[in-house]
Amino acid sequence: MPDRPDIPLNALRTFEVAARQGSFTRAAIELRVTQAAVSHQIARLEDMLRVTLFHRTPAGLVMTDAGQSLFPVMERGLDDIARGLDRVTGGPPTEILNIGVVTTFAVGWLIPRLQAFTRAHPEVTLRLSTHNNRVEIAREGLDAAIRFGDGQWPGVEAHHIMGAPMTPVCSPRLDIQTLADIRRHTLLRSYRADEWPAWFAQTGELCPPLTGPILDSSIGLADVAAEGFGIALLPVAMFERQLLSGRLIRPVETTVTLGSYWLTVPKDRRITTASQTLLDWMRNVVADH
């Protein structure tokens, strides 16, 4: 067994929180101390190790190579200590999962199923925040993030949750019987310019000129479509409740898949037990649907 020097546990814990939060200010809030106290602990640790752990930049706190090497070790170590304490005290093992979720998936799929997840896994406390598909996991103090796309994002490992086939939806007040009827109505657009052209290519037709309003939210697109102002192209699984209630209808069955929903974790971290639990549960729900 290697010799253990005078391990500065408080400084190491402060480092782990600052690295996870990406900010001395946010670390101070989590630790309930002053920002000066956080800076002092980091300086003490750097002096002891004789390395620089962070660079302060206009974009925020950035870990050095030494910091990036130390962080996953500390993260694993503190997680193991917490689980060990739970076993010693005889309390039920619990783990907090801080997760960012793209709003469409949160509102349309995850939140309606949260009670089922909590019943199945009371050992996980889920702390959820939403984002618009742009998220910085470490800087925002998250363990993982769910986002939409092709699974290729720099610096993260992406774990597939479910596909997201998209189809036109609209108000039942619109009289749509054929593909030609779709072409004569306003086509509502998201900020992804390739969606309608890809859908029309799936039908074998050319996409008409797109002049409809652009919204940066699928939920907003669904609301505008439900009011009868046009046709939205949306991931159908995220709007099951609106379709079941009749507020929205699918005038045609043709779908196009341009991305999926993924659970993403920084490559320099291992996936936490709670993140893996949520991922497995979501995959099982999708498979049983």
N, C-alpha and C positions, 0 to 999 in steps of 0.2 A: 504494500500500500504506500503511495507516495506521501511524503511529508506534507502537512497542511500548514502553511504560514498563517499569520494573523489575518484571517479572511475578513475583509471589511463588508459584512453582509448588508449593512444599511446603504453603503455606497453602491454595491452591486445591484441591490433592488432599485435604487434611484436610477441607475443607468438603464436597467431593463425597462422601466416605465418611460423614461425620456426617449429611448430608442423606439419604443412602441408608439408613443404619442407623437413623435417627431417635433417636439416642442418642450422647452423647459417650463414655459407658462402652463401648458396643459398638464405636464407631469406634476407641477406644484399643486394644481387643483386636485388631481387624483390622489396625491399623497397627503393632501391637507397640510402643506407646509408653504413657506414663502419661496418665490423664485430664486432668491439669494441662497436659500438653503440647498436647493437643487444644484445650483452652480457650484456651491462649496463642495458638495459630495462628489460631483463629477471631477472637479479639479483635484480633490484628494485621491480619487481612484487613478486619474491620469498620472499624478506624481508617483504613486506607488508602482504602477505598471510601467512608467516611463514611456508611455505612448500617448498620442492624441486620439481621442475616441470620436469627437464630433468636429465638424466645421460649421460655422455660422455663415449662411449665404443669404442673399436677398430673397431666395425662394423658401428659406426656412432652415431647419437643422438637418445636416447631412452627415451620416456616419462615415468615418474613415474605413479603410480596409481592416484595421485593427478592431474597430467597433463592430463591423459586419461579421467578423470572425467570432467575437465574444457574444454577440446578441443571442444567436440560437442556443448556445450553451446555457446562458442564463435563463432564457425562456423555458427550456426543458427542465432545468434544475429547480426553478421556482414552482413549476407545475408539479414536479415529483414531490417536492416538500409539502405542497398543499394537499396532495392526495394522501401522503403519509400521515399528516396530521389528522385528516378525516378518519383514517383507519384506527389511529391510536385513540382518538376521542370516542370512537364508536358511532359517530354521527353518519348520516347518509352521505355518500360521496356526491358532491355537486360540482358543476363546472359552469362558469358564465361564458356565453358565446356572444361576442360583439360582432354583429354582421351587418354589412351594408347591402341593400337589396334594390335593384332597379325598380322604380315605382310601379311600372306595369305589372311585373311579376309579383310584387308585394301585395298590391291591392287586388289583382285579378286571380291570384292562385294561392299564395302563401298565407296571408292573413285569414282568409276564410277557413283554413285548415289548422291554424295555430293551436286551437284547443285540443284537437286530436293529437298533435305532436306532443303537447304538454302532458296529456294523459298517458301517452305511450312512453315518454321519457322525462319523468319528473326530475331526474338527476341533472338535466340541462336547463339553465336559466337563459332564455333568449333575450338579448338586447338588440333591437332592430332599428336601423335608420335607413332612410330611402335616399336614392340618388338618381340622377338622370343619365345613367350609364357611364358617367365619368367619376372615378373614385380613386383615391390614393390610400391604400389599405393601411400601411404603417403610419403615415402622417395623420390619419383620422382616428387612430387608436383602435382599429378593427382587427379581428382575427381572420376574417375572410370577407369576400364580397360576391354577390350573385349579379351577373351582368349578361347582356344579350350580345351575341356576335358570332364570330367564326372560331372562337377559342384561342386566337393568337393575339396575346397581349404581352408586351415586353415585361420581363421581370416576374412573371407569375406562372404557376402551374394551373391549368384549367381542367376541371372535372365535369364531364357532361351530366346535365340533369335531365333535360328533355328538349325535343325539337320544337320548333315554333312555326308550323305551317300557317301562312297568311291567306285570307280570303276576303272578298268584298263584303261589307255589311252596310246596312242602311235602315232607315225608318220603314215600317210596313206601309206608310202612306205613299211611298214612291211606287209607281207602276213600272215594274221591271220584269219583263218576260224573257228577253233575249240579250245576247251580248251587245247588239246594236243599241238596246235601251240603256245599257251602262254607259256607252260612249256619248250619249246625248245629255247625260247628267254631269253635274260638277263632281270632279274627282278630287277629294280632299287629300292633301299631301303631308307627309312628315318631312323632317330634314334629310332623310335618306332618299336621294333623288332617283335611285335605281329601282325602287319597289314597284311602281306601276308598270314601267317598261318590262320588268322581269315577269310580272303577272300576265301581261298581254302576250308576251312571247310564249308563255305556257299554253295559251289558248290558240296559238298560231296566227295571231293578229298583230298588226302594228299598233303601238300605243298612240292615241291621239295627242295633240298638243295639250300640255298640262298648264292650266291657268288658275286652278282652285287655290284656296288659302293654304298656307303652310303652318302647321302647328308642331311644337316640339314635344308633344306628349300624346301617347296613344290614348290615354284616358280622355284628353281633350278632344281628340279626333272622334272617339266613340260618342261623346256628348253632342258634338256638332252634327254627326250623322243621325243620331237619334231624334234630333229636332227637325230633320228633313231637309237640311241644307246641302246635302250631297252624299257621296258614297266614300266610305273609308276602307282602306286595306289594312286589316288588323290580324294579329295572332289570335286565332279563334279560341284557343284554349283559355286565354286570359279573360274572355268576355262571355263565358258560359251562362252566368246569371242573367245578363241582359238579353241573351238569346232565348233562354228558357222563359223569361217573363214576357217575351214578345216585344220588348222595347226596341230591339234590333232584330233584323232577319238577315239570312244569307240568300240573296237572290239567285246565286249560282253556286255550284259546288267546287269549281276549280280552285286549287290552292297552289301556292308557290312557297318554297322554304329558302329563306335567305340567311338564316342563322338559327342558333339554339340558345338556351339558357345554360349557363355554366357557373359552378362554384369555383372561385379563383382564390389562390393562396400564394403569398410571396414565395419565390423559389428558395430564398435563404431561410425559410422557416419550414418546420414540419407541419402537416395538417394536424390540428388539435383533435383530441378525442371527441369533443363536442361537435366540431365541424364535420368530422367523419360520421358521427351519429345522425346529424341532420341530413347530410348527403345521402346516406343509405336509406333513411326514412323517405326522403323525397323520391328517390328512384323506385322504391317499393310502391309508393302511392301511384306513381306514373304507370308502372308495370301492371298494377291491379285495375287501372281505370278502363 
